Amino acid sequence: MNSKPIIHAGIALILLGIVAFTYQGSDIPVHDPASYHWPAAAVSVAISQIMVLPPLAAGMVLLSGILLVVVGIKKTS
């Protein structure tokens, strides 16, 4: 069995985990569903919210990538 795809998938997961750790999030404008309509004007509220990946998820991706690389190397030898 060829273990190169396992090693390549592990390397991809390691890179994805590193990117997830360094990613700081982005501002996403979220509109409040409660809009107020008055006879003279319509008022809506926009809130800026930061979406961040949990560090635990990034660590799990990084760890699974390392495990895949180790398993792939052991299968080749």
Summary of the structure (lengths in Angstrom):
residues: 77
radius of gyration: 22.0
end to end distance: 11.8
largest distance: 76.9
contacts: 184
relative contact order: 0.30
helix: 53%
strand: 21%
